[in-house]
Amino acid sequence: MGRRKTKDNRENLSDPIKSNPKAEEVLSVSCPEAVAEETDVGDVSTAAEETEKAIASLAEAAAKIVPSDLAAYLAKEEHVPLSHIPQSVYETSGVWIKQLQTTKHPTFIMWALDRVLTDWTAHAQDTCFKSQVASFVALAIVVRSKPDALTSILPMLRERPRYQGEDKLPVLVWTMAQAFKDDLSAGLYSWAHNLLPLVDNNKGYSPQSVDLILRYVEIILSKPDSRTILLNAAFREKNPLIPPSAFRILVRLTFPASFARVEATERFGTIYPLLKEVAFAPGSNTVKQIFTFALKLSGEGVDTGNPFLAKEATAIAISCVTINVDCFKQWDILYKKNIGASVTLLKKLVDGWMDHSLKLPSNTLTVNDTIHNFRIKNQKAITEGVSDCFLYKEADKSCKLSLRRLSRGSGGLQIVIWW
């Protein structure tokens, strides 16, 4: 049998102990025993012998890992040194993993992640540390082979105390990053559901952690054809990659008040347009939910003196009503509790009528009925002399203009008003 090449055509991935000048050895992990019994991989021992001199023993390599170096590595890279594993072993492992019952993959990921986190915690407490390098590598191979197994356990990673805390973040980010090696949508799904919520203002995460979370998604969006890939796979098992709750957080982080802008704000602004496209991907059934939070954020922006937030939230709300006619029905429900934002939205619709009317739903009475209902609410509030009566008067002006233009069939609409 000829000698087998041990270096494959995968990326020459970075190594966590290369960053430590005291540990120059190349750390590799091969597991011939784990796969030899299940599949025919040939003379695995030959490949192992070829790399034996170049591979540091697991115990020796682990002992030389410095805590700060490993943390820095996990914060910057999604890679593990798999390029030194024989190609046949890596590929056979992947095939064998995919043939297992689907229920076994999430169980293994949880088990391996628990081992790594236990070791990581001991590491942070300056106790005797033996890095679970084999667990890292096995975890990476399984997540890369079955990214759906990772996304299926995201709720547990969000909710269980064991996985909470800023100190666990580097390991969790690294684990999730394995998913987007071959599945960008799984990576973005993990980011939007589990990582982005950690940046919310009330979480108190450090700038370093925010940087790590941002870097994760920036890598995804920088991949070739990422826009096309993500827009064509904007749902996983009917769940949106960017759920409304995550999109709301993203809007707030991208459009803070002037005094609240930080270094990360500009980076959020850079990634925002594409993520907004994904949130509005065709086929989404969350447009009504997006409209609801957009209307509320529009009012919040006005009330808090944040014109950036108010402007973007209003633009989102307009997009919603032009995409899904049911948003008008939702608006009717929310109208009185959000009268300030409704005034702004109505005025924007009227001012940009030539553009917006072309996108409004045609051949339906829903738009007309909703604005008619607004007028009834306006007249009732004005008659009763409520405290914010002036807002209802402003809203009524826009309602009259809208109904007048609807009655003319502007923009292709053929709707008849009731008076």
N, C-alpha and C positions, 0 to 999 in steps of 0.2 A: 504493500500500500504506500502511495506517495505521501510525502509530508504535507500536512494540512496547514493552510495559512490561517493564522489566528487573528489577523487584522481584517476587519470587514470594511465595507464601503459606507458604513454609517459615519456620522460626524465624529471627529476626534474630540470627544466631550471632555469638559473640564473636570478636575479632580479635587475633592475637598481637602486633601492633605498636601496638594501641591502648593497651596498658599502658605503652608507652614515650612519655613526654611529648614527646620529640624527633621522634616519627614520628606525626603526627596523621592522615596520609592513610589512607583506607580501602583496604585491600589486596584486590584482586579478581583473579581469573584467569578468562579466557574463552578457549576454544580452538576458534574457528570453523573454522580450517583443518583441525583433526584430524577433524572430523565431516562437513564439507561434501562431501567426496568420497564418503563412504559412504552418506549419507542426504540426503533432501531436507528441509532445514530452512528453506527460504525465503531471504529476503534477510538473511542473517546479518550482513552488513556494516552494515545499518541499525542493528541492535541494538548493534553494536560502537561505531558513531559516537555513539550516544546516551550511552554510558557512558564515552567516551574521556576527557572532561575530569575525571571523578570517579575514574578509575583511575590510580594511580601506576604508573609503569613498574616492571617486575619488578626491574631492577637497582637503581633508586633506593630502592624499598621495602626490599629485602633489605639494602642497605648501612646502613639506619637501625635495623635490629633489634639490640637489645642482648642479649647472651647470657643474662644473668640473667632478663631479661623473657620471652624465649622459653621458657626452662626453666620459669618460673613458670606461664606460660600452658599449656604442655603438661601440667603437673602438675595443673592445676585444671579444664581444659576438654576435652571430647571433640570440640569443634566446630572446623570450619574455615570461613572466610568464603565459603561457597558461595552465600549469598543474593544476592550481587551478580552472579552469573553468570546470563545470560538463561535464563529458564525453559525455552525451547525447546532451547537448547544443552545444559542440564543433563539434561533428559529424553531427548533424542536420544542423548546420550553413554551414558546408562544402558541404553537399549534396544540400542544398538550393542554395548556391552560384554557384555550378556547373550547376544547372538547368537554371540559368538566361541566357538571350541572350548574346552571346559572346562579343557583342559590349559594354555591360554594364561594364564588368570587367576592361578594360583599363580606362574607364571614372572614375570609382570609385577609382582606384589606383591613378590616377592623382589628384583627389579631396582630398583624404586622405593625400597624400604626400604633397600637397600644404598646408593643414592645419598644418601638423607637421612642415614643413619648416618655415611657418609664425611664429609659436610658438617658434621654434628654434632660429630664427633671433631675436625675441623680447628678448629671454633668453640671447643671446650673448650681447645685448645692455643694459643689467642690468635693463630692464623695468619690470613691474609687470608680473610675469610668472605663467601661469597655464598650466601645461603639458597636452598635448592632449593624455592622456593615452588610452582612448577609441579608438582614431584614430590609435595609434600604434598597438593595438591588432587587430582591424578590418583589418588594412592594412596587418598585418602578416597572418591572416587567409585567406584573399583573394589571396595573392601572393602564399601562400603554396598550396592553392586549384587549382589555375589557373596560373602556372608559365608562360604559353605562353602569358598571358595578359601583364606580365611585359616585356618580351622580345619584344613584339610588340611596346612598347612605348620607347624603348631604343634610337631610333633616336631623339625623342623629348627631352629626358633627356640630350643627347649630345649637342644639338643645341640651346636650349632655354636659354637665359641669366639667367633666374630665377634659374636654376639648376646648374649654373656654380660657381666656387669658392671653395677654399680649406675649407672654413668654412662649406659648405654644405656636404662635403665628408662623415663624419660619418653617417649621416642619409641615404644617398644614398647607402653606403656600407651595412648598416644594412638592408635596404629594399631589395637589391639584394640578400643578404644572405638568406632571407626567401625562395627564389626560390629553393635553392639547398638542402633544408631539405629533399625533396623527388624527386628532379630532378637535378642531378649533371650536366647534360649537359646544362640546363638553367643557372645554376650558372656560369659555365665556359664561356658560350656564353656571358653573361653579363660582366664578367671580361675582356674578350679579346676585346670586342667591345667598352666598356665604361670606364673601370678602367685602364687597362694597358696603353692606350694612354696618360693618365695623368702623367705617370712616364717618358715619353719621355723627353730628356734632355732640351728641350726649354720650358718646362712647369713651371719649377722652384718650384715644390712642395717640401715641407719640408721632412726631413728624417722620421718624425713621420707619415706623410701621406703615404709615400712609404712603411713604415712598415705595415700600415693598409691594403694597397692594396695587399702586399705580403702575409700577414697573411690570407687574404680572400682565395686566391688560394691555399695556403698550406693546409688549412682545407679541401678544396674540394679534393685535391690529396691524402690526408691521409685517406680518407674514404675507407672502405673495398671494394675491387673489383673496385676501381675507374678507373684503367687502362682499364679493360674489358668493363666497362660501357661506358666510354668516347669514346673508339675506335669503339664500336658498335653503338654509337649514335653521330658520329662526324659531323653531319649536322642537322640543324633545318630549316625546310622548304627549303631545298636545299642550305642553306647558311652554310658555314663551321664554326665550333665552333671557330677555330683559323683562321681568314682571313689573306691573305698575308700581309696586312698592319700591323696587330698586330704581325705576325711572324717576320717581319722585325725589329720592335721595340724590340722584345724579343731577337733576335740575337745580336743587337747592345748593349743591356743592359747586356747580358751574356758574351760578348767578347769585353770589352772596352780595350783601351790601358793601359799599366801597370800603368802609372801615374794617370789614371782616375778611377782606381778600388776603390770601397767604400765598406762599410760593407754589403750593399745589394747585391753586385756582387756575392758573394758566394751563397747566397740564390737563386738568379736567376739560377746559375749553377746547383743547386740541382733539381729544377723543370723543367729545360730545356729539358732533354731527353724525358720525357713523353709528354710534350707539343709539341715537335718536331714530335713525332709519331702521335699525333692527327692531326697536320697540314698536314701530309703526308698520312692521313688515306685513304685506298682504296676507289676509287670512286670520289676522289677529282678532280674538273675541274679547279683548280687554280694552277696547277703545272707550267704552262707557266709563270704565274705572279710571282711565287716564283723564278723561274729561272732568270727572268729579274732582280729582286732586288738582287739576290745572285751574279750574274755576276758583277753588279755595286759595291756591297759591297766588293767583292774580290779585285777589282781595288782600291777601297777606302782604304782598309787595307794596300795594298802595298804602295800607295802614302803617307799615313799618318804614316807609320812605325809601323803598328799594325799587327804583324804576326798572332796573335790569331784570329782576325777577318778575315784576308785574308784566313787562313787555313780552318776555318769553312765554310765561304761563298763558297769557292771552292768545299768543300765536298758536300755542299747542291746542288750546280750547277751540279755536277757529278750525284748525286742522281736523279735530275730532268731529265737529258738527258737519263738516263737508264730506267726511269719510263714511260716517254712520248716522243715518237719519234718527236712530233711536236716541242719540245724544240730545236731540231736541226734547224728547220726552223726559230724559233725565234732568235736563236743564229746568224744565217746568217744575219738577219736584224740588230742586235746589234753589229756585229763584229768590224766594223771600229771605232765606237765611244768608244769601250771598248777593244781596241787591247791589252793593257797591261794585263787585266784580261784574255783575250782569250789566250794569250801566256801561262799563268800559267795553265789554264784549259786544253789546248791541251797537255802540258807537263805532267800533272798529269794523263791524259787519257793514254798516251803512256807509262809512267813509271809503271802504274798499269794495263797494258793491260790484263794480264792473269785473273785478277779479274773482271775488268770492261767489258771486251768483252763478258763474259758469261751473263751479264745483258742487254747488248745492244739489241735493237730490231733486230730480225732476219727476213730474207726474205723481205727486203725492200731496195730500192735504196736511201732512204732519207738521211741516214748517209753518204753514198758515195757521193751523189750529193752535200751535204752541204760542206764537206771537199774539194771537187773539186772547189766549188765556193770560198772557202777561198783561195785556191791557185791562182785563177784568181786575187783576190783582192791583194794578197801578191805581185804577179809579177808586177801588175800595180803600186803599191806604191814603190816598189824597183826601177822600171824603171824610175819613176818620181823623185826619190830621195827625198821623203818627210822627214820632220824633224825627225820623229820616225821610220826611215827606218830600223834601227837595230832590232826593235821589229817585223816587218814583216818578216825579215830574220829568226829570231828565230822561229816565228810561222810556217814558211814554212818548216823548218826542221821537226817539229812535224807532220805537214800535210803529208809530204812524207812518214814518218814512218807509220803513221796511214793508209794511202792508201795502202801501201805495205802489211801491216798485214791484212787489209780487203780483199785484193785480194787473200790471201792464205786461207781465210775462217777461220781464227783463232777464237776460241771460238764458232765455229758452224756457223759463218756468211759465206754466200756464195754470195759475191758481186763482181762484175767485174768492175774494174776501166776503165776509158776511154782512158788512155794512159799509 
